[in-house]
Amino acid sequence: MYSRIRDLREDKDMNQTQMAKVLNMSQTGYSKYETGDNDIPTDILISLAEFHKTNVDYILGITDNPIYYKDI
């Protein structure tokens, strides 16, 4: 379900440790979001969307449109 956050991270040529640092968390905690072992809390979900300049619906798989609403 959360393969999009992995894809978005890899598109920026970042590893999990770097992404976790952006979110002020451990690499292990971030990894569990990518694998779906842990649900992503709302505040982290929003931070991910803002960092990747996309929308929450895209990350959650509700839409295939990654356009960030502020870019419209």
Secondary structure, 3 states (H helix, E strand, C coil): CCHHHHHHHHHCCCCHHHHHHHCCCCHHHHHHHHHCCCCCCHHHHHHHHHHHCCCHHHHHCCCCCCCCHHHC
